[in-house]
């Protein structure tokens, strides 16, 4: 069993696709339109078992994320090299707002262009095996 995808409504599909491609090398797996006629795409790791983000274009509005209320908080992505990914992240203009090294890995948190919180985590090679 594995988590297949996370579904996000974004203000601009092209902007989000470019951001996640440049940050994580996510590729477009599918693009088209939702049942309501809005642009949609799946971006992520290629292949039948690849995890992806399902993006749906919607109305731009500020997200309210609150760890004390029921609702979405963040999603996490395991990366091989947190330092290199952080450099790409900063090159995209995103700001790290929390980071820490704790068992079993290192992690950092940032907001994507739509305000979704994303966690990037790197596990030691021996823990990843």
trRosetta pair geometry for C-beta under 8 A, 3 or more apart (Angstrom, degrees):
i j d omega theta_ij theta_ji phi_ij phi_ji
2 49 7.0 63 51 -169 149 92
2 51 7.1 -106 148 -73 117 101
3 6 7.6 23 157 -52 120 81
3 51 6.4 39 95 -121 80 116
4 51 6.5 -175 -167 -119 26 62
4 52 7.3 -17 159 34 68 80
5 42 6.9 -61 -118 -139 145 106
5 44 7.2 -133 -111 -26 90 157
5 51 6.6 162 -84 -166 51 62
5 52 4.9 -21 -106 72 103 74
5 53 6.5 146 -160 -109 91 17
5 54 4.9 68 155 -21 139 99
6 53 5.6 -27 67 -117 86 71
6 54 7.1 -163 90 26 35 79
6 75 5.0 -31 -86 -94 169 161
7 53 7.8 143 -99 -170 25 60
7 54 4.3 -23 -106 71 74 113
7 56 6.9 21 -176 -5 93 111
8 16 7.6 -167 99 -160 128 153
8 53 6.0 -16 16 -172 114 109
8 54 7.2 150 22 78 61 58
8 55 5.8 -19 71 -109 89 64
8 56 7.3 -178 93 28 42 74
8 114 7.2 141 165 66 122 151
8 116 6.1 -39 -134 -65 135 157
9 55 7.9 119 -116 -164 22 55
9 56 5.0 -38 -106 76 69 96
9 57 7.5 80 -161 -167 70 6
9 58 4.0 2 -177 10 116 136
10 13 6.3 125 80 -82 120 47
10 15 7.5 -158 158 71 125 96
10 16 4.4 -23 -171 -41 166 151
10 55 5.2 -20 11 -158 124 104
10 56 7.2 141 21 68 72 42
10 57 6.2 -46 75 -105 75 53
10 58 7.1 119 53 28 27 82
10 113 7.8 54 -155 82 112 100
10 114 4.9 -119 -131 -58 77 150
11 15 7.4 -10 80 50 87 135
11 57 7.3 27 166 -151 15 75
11 58 7.2 -64 -91 71 42 61
11 59 7.5 -16 -114 146 77 21
11 60 3.6 43 -119 -90 124 94
11 113 7.8 -111 43 124 108 101
11 114 5.8 167 2 -107 94 101
12 15 3.9 52 96 14 117 115
12 16 6.4 156 86 -12 64 86
12 57 6.9 37 -113 -127 19 106
12 60 7.8 11 -29 -76 83 114
12 113 7.7 -58 52 120 104 136
13 16 6.0 -64 -147 43 29 106
13 17 5.9 29 158 -21 68 111
13 31 7.8 113 166 -138 142 112
13 39 4.9 -104 -15 121 149 126
13 40 7.4 -150 -103 -108 138 14
13 41 5.7 111 -165 8 122 117
13 55 5.6 132 -125 125 83 128
13 57 4.8 -66 -38 -66 101 110
14 17 5.8 -55 -142 37 27 111
14 18 6.2 27 159 -17 63 109
15 18 5.9 -59 -150 38 26 110
15 19 6.3 29 154 -22 64 108
15 113 5.6 -114 142 108 117 164
16 19 5.6 -52 -144 34 32 114
16 20 6.3 17 163 -6 67 107
16 43 7.9 177 124 23 91 148
16 53 8.0 -119 155 116 119 142
16 55 5.5 164 100 -132 142 147
16 112 7.2 52 -128 157 88 128
16 113 6.3 -140 -87 53 68 120
16 114 6.7 -2 -87 -23 116 117
17 20 6.5 -64 -145 44 25 98
17 21 6.0 26 157 -20 64 113
17 26 7.8 -126 -153 97 59 110
17 28 6.4 13 -150 -75 127 101
17 41 6.2 3 -82 84 123 153
17 43 5.5 175 -125 -71 79 151
17 55 7.0 -130 -63 33 82 163
18 21 5.7 -58 -142 38 27 112
18 22 6.1 19 163 -13 65 111
19 22 6.3 -65 -148 40 22 103
19 23 6.1 9 160 -9 63 116
19 92 6.2 99 -139 -166 80 143
19 112 6.3 113 134 -161 149 98
19 113 5.5 -147 -63 -12 159 119
20 23 5.7 -56 -132 46 32 106
20 24 5.5 -29 -174 36 70 108
20 26 4.3 -15 137 36 104 135
20 43 5.6 115 89 118 135 138
20 53 6.5 -112 -125 26 172 143
20 112 7.8 1 -65 -136 90 133
21 24 7.5 -75 -115 59 12 66
21 25 6.5 27 -165 -134 52 23
21 26 5.4 -98 -85 64 51 71
21 27 7.0 80 -115 -86 97 39
21 43 7.0 -88 -61 -167 84 133
22 88 6.5 -177 145 -179 79 111
22 92 6.0 139 103 -85 128 120
23 26 7.9 7 66 4 81 99
23 85 7.0 59 -178 -161 78 87
23 88 5.4 148 -126 124 53 119
23 89 5.9 56 -129 -85 109 69
23 92 6.2 -41 -71 -21 98 155
24 77 6.3 -49 -113 158 144 159
24 79 7.3 -115 -120 -96 90 107
24 85 7.4 30 -91 -135 67 115
26 43 4.4 73 143 152 120 98
26 44 5.0 -29 -144 -98 105 28
26 45 7.2 -67 -121 -47 71 48
26 52 7.4 121 -155 -133 114 74
26 53 7.0 5 -161 19 159 107
27 43 6.6 -172 89 -153 24 73
27 44 7.2 -47 50 68 62 26
27 45 7.7 73 30 -119 93 17
27 46 5.5 -5 58 -53 135 102
28 31 5.6 -18 -171 -37 124 112
28 41 5.7 -52 -137 -173 98 126
28 42 7.3 105 -163 76 55 55
28 43 5.5 -37 -94 -99 49 83
29 41 7.9 131 49 173 65 79
29 42 4.4 -54 64 101 106 104
29 43 6.6 174 5 -102 85 25
29 44 6.2 -23 -20 44 128 81
29 46 6.4 171 -97 -108 97 64
29 50 7.2 -177 -88 86 143 130
29 52 5.6 -68 12 -107 143 155
30 41 6.4 175 93 -153 57 57
30 42 4.4 34 44 30 94 109
31 39 7.6 -7 -171 -170 95 88
31 40 7.0 172 -151 94 54 53
31 41 4.0 -10 -104 -105 85 97
31 42 7.6 -143 -66 24 52 61
32 39 8.0 176 108 -149 26 53
32 40 6.0 -18 73 65 64 93
32 41 7.6 137 19 -87 51 58
33 37 5.6 -10 176 -147 127 33
33 38 6.5 148 -157 72 78 26
33 39 6.2 -53 -105 -100 67 33
33 40 6.0 112 -144 17 16 97
34 37 6.8 -42 70 26 74 19
34 38 4.8 -1 32 57 115 82
34 39 7.7 17 -5 78 88 13
34 40 4.5 111 -52 -41 82 134
34 56 5.4 43 -60 -133 140 112
38 56 6.0 69 100 -177 123 87
38 57 5.0 -150 169 68 106 84
38 58 6.6 33 -176 -79 163 58
39 56 7.7 153 92 -156 54 46
39 57 4.2 34 61 9 94 132
40 54 7.2 -2 -173 -180 105 83
40 55 6.5 166 -155 90 55 60
40 56 4.9 -11 -106 -105 94 68
40 57 7.0 -128 -70 4 49 78
41 54 7.9 -179 94 -152 37 46
41 55 5.1 -4 59 56 79 105
42 52 4.8 45 177 141 94 146
42 53 7.2 167 -153 82 52 44
42 54 5.3 -20 -101 -102 81 66
42 55 7.4 178 -87 17 29 75
43 52 6.0 159 80 -161 29 98
43 53 5.4 -14 62 57 84 94
43 55 6.5 15 9 -7 106 120
44 50 5.6 156 116 144 105 106
44 51 5.5 -123 180 106 141 53
44 52 2.8 -145 12 -107 140 68
44 53 5.8 149 -62 8 103 63
45 50 3.3 -151 97 -155 86 108
45 51 5.5 47 26 47 115 64
45 52 6.7 -135 32 -68 62 74
46 50 5.4 138 80 -37 11 165
47 50 4.4 114 58 -31 80 108
60 114 7.9 -132 -130 -130 78 89
62 115 6.6 85 -155 -38 58 172
63 114 6.8 78 -27 142 125 82
63 115 4.1 179 28 104 115 126
63 116 6.6 106 -25 -72 173 55
64 71 8.0 13 96 118 83 164
65 71 7.3 -152 -129 109 55 118
65 72 6.9 -68 -116 96 95 76
65 73 6.2 108 -168 -133 109 44
65 74 7.6 63 -163 -56 146 76
65 115 7.4 -173 -13 148 116 97
65 116 7.9 119 -62 -131 140 42
65 117 5.9 163 153 -10 172 116
66 69 4.3 44 88 19 118 107
66 71 6.9 57 51 52 80 126
67 73 5.7 57 -100 -120 75 122
72 116 7.8 -41 135 -134 130 94
73 117 6.5 -46 156 60 58 129
74 109 6.7 -47 -134 -138 164 111
74 116 7.2 129 -124 167 62 76
74 117 3.7 -67 -95 99 108 101
74 118 6.1 -180 -165 -87 101 19
74 119 5.4 91 135 -21 133 95
75 116 7.5 -3 18 162 96 119
75 118 6.3 -21 67 -120 73 68
75 119 7.1 -145 106 28 30 85
76 107 7.7 -34 -137 -138 119 127
76 118 7.4 137 -101 -173 35 59
76 119 3.8 -29 -104 74 87 109
76 120 7.4 173 -155 -79 71 18
76 121 5.7 16 -175 -3 118 117
77 118 6.7 -3 5 -177 107 106
77 119 7.2 163 21 86 60 59
77 120 5.8 -22 68 -110 89 64
77 121 7.3 165 81 25 39 76
78 121 5.5 -43 -105 77 61 90
78 122 7.2 117 -163 -99 68 35
78 123 6.6 -21 -145 -1 116 102
78 128 7.8 142 176 -118 138 113
79 82 5.8 125 79 -82 117 56
79 85 4.6 -14 175 -38 165 155
79 120 5.3 2 -1 -169 126 102
79 121 7.1 146 21 67 77 36
79 122 5.6 -49 75 -79 79 86
80 122 7.0 40 155 -127 12 100
81 84 4.0 30 114 23 122 114
81 85 6.2 150 90 -16 68 88
81 122 6.8 45 -126 -112 10 139
82 85 5.7 -60 -144 42 31 110
82 86 6.1 38 155 -26 67 105
82 106 5.3 -121 16 97 168 118
82 107 7.6 -123 -122 -100 142 27
82 108 6.8 130 -170 4 115 109
82 120 6.1 142 -129 129 87 110
82 121 7.4 -37 -90 -171 120 17
82 122 3.8 -109 -36 -15 108 133
83 86 5.6 -51 -148 31 29 114
83 87 6.8 33 152 -20 61 101
84 87 5.7 -49 -155 30 35 114
84 88 6.8 33 149 -15 64 101
85 88 5.6 -51 -152 37 38 111
85 89 6.2 44 148 -24 67 106
85 120 5.6 -164 118 -173 141 151
86 89 5.3 -52 -146 36 33 118
86 90 6.3 30 156 -16 67 104
86 96 6.8 -4 -141 -58 104 137
86 108 6.4 61 -96 35 109 160
86 120 7.5 -174 -69 82 73 149
87 90 6.0 -55 -146 38 29 106
87 91 6.3 33 152 -21 62 108
88 91 5.5 -57 -150 37 32 116
88 92 6.6 29 152 -18 64 105
89 92 5.9 -61 -157 35 30 109
89 94 4.9 -70 178 63 85 117
89 96 7.1 75 118 -59 138 92
89 110 6.1 161 -174 1 133 167
89 120 7.5 -121 -58 -14 146 154
90 93 7.6 68 -177 -64 36 13
90 94 6.9 -99 -88 61 32 68
90 96 7.7 -40 -73 -18 93 99
94 110 4.7 68 156 170 120 140
94 111 6.9 -166 -151 67 101 56
94 112 7.2 -28 -110 -111 135 36
95 110 6.3 162 81 -136 41 99
95 111 7.5 7 57 33 82 90
96 99 5.7 10 168 -43 128 115
96 108 4.9 -38 -141 -179 121 124
96 109 6.9 107 -158 68 70 45
96 110 5.3 -63 -99 -75 48 100
97 109 5.9 -58 62 95 81 93
97 110 6.4 131 6 -108 83 48
97 111 7.2 33 -4 -16 130 91
98 108 6.9 161 91 -156 53 55
98 109 4.3 7 58 42 98 117
99 106 7.6 13 -177 179 97 86
99 107 6.6 -170 -146 101 63 52
99 108 3.9 -13 -102 -105 100 84
99 109 7.0 -160 -71 16 55 69
100 106 7.4 -164 102 -148 41 57
100 107 6.1 -3 59 60 73 86
100 108 7.9 154 15 -84 50 52
101 105 7.8 -100 -145 140 60 33
101 106 4.7 -20 -106 -104 78 84
101 107 7.9 161 -89 20 36 61
102 105 7.7 4 72 63 49 39
102 107 7.8 -44 37 21 84 104
104 123 5.9 25 115 -135 101 98
104 124 7.0 -98 164 17 89 96
104 127 5.0 167 159 -148 130 159
105 121 5.1 81 106 179 137 98
105 122 5.6 -175 -174 87 115 44
105 123 4.1 -74 -84 -94 130 57
105 124 6.8 -153 -101 -12 77 65
105 127 7.0 -145 -66 82 95 150
106 121 7.0 161 85 -153 46 59
106 122 5.0 -7 59 56 95 96
107 119 5.6 -1 -172 -175 120 101
107 120 6.5 164 -150 84 66 49
107 121 4.2 -18 -97 -100 99 81
107 122 7.4 -177 -76 19 52 62
108 119 7.3 163 83 -151 34 58
108 120 5.4 -8 58 56 83 96
109 117 5.9 2 -173 -172 108 102
109 118 7.0 162 -149 81 60 42
109 119 5.2 -26 -95 -97 81 70
109 120 7.8 -177 -81 18 33 69
110 117 7.4 163 86 -147 27 60
110 118 5.9 -21 65 59 75 90
110 120 7.7 10 14 -4 103 107
111 115 5.3 -16 -172 -139 121 39
111 116 6.7 141 -154 67 67 32
111 117 5.8 -42 -95 -91 68 57
111 118 7.5 134 -118 13 19 82
112 115 7.1 -52 64 22 66 15
112 116 4.8 -4 33 56 112 90
112 117 8.0 -154 0 -80 80 10
112 118 5.6 70 -43 -17 100 123
123 127 4.5 -113 168 89 111 117
123 128 4.7 140 90 -64 116 90
124 127 4.6 84 61 9 85 106
124 128 7.0 -157 90 -12 41 89
125 128 5.7 -59 -146 34 32 112
125 129 6.8 39 157 -31 64 101
126 129 6.0 -46 -154 18 34 115
